[in-house]
Amino acid sequence: MPRFQMHDFKLIEKSPTSPSTLTHKIGQMIECSTNVKCWAESYNKETGEYKVVLQGTLETEDTKWDW
């Protein structure tokens, strides 16, 4: 299983980022996390703009997390 690494945060915060890259990296982050929650914070029907919040705890076991 690919591991989400600390430098990956900079990659997902980069703007603009392709949907493919976000799908891949956020998927890795979720797989390496516990207690994950997600909610839609806002949505604008006129523009289609949205804001989604993802909150969780990254696993710190050596087998799941590379520091």
C-alpha positions, 0 to 999 in steps of 0.5 A: 500500500502506498504511504502518505508522507509529510511532503504530500501535504504540499502537493495537495495544497498546490493550486491548481491541482488535478482531480486525479492527483487529489483523488490519489493523494487524499485516498492515501491519506484516508487509508493511513488515517483513523477517526476520519470525518468529512462534511460539506461546509458550503456550496454555492448553487449559482457558481457550483463552488463548494468547500469540503472539510476532511478531518482525521488522525494519521497513523503513527505506526512505523508500518503505516507512516513515513516521517 
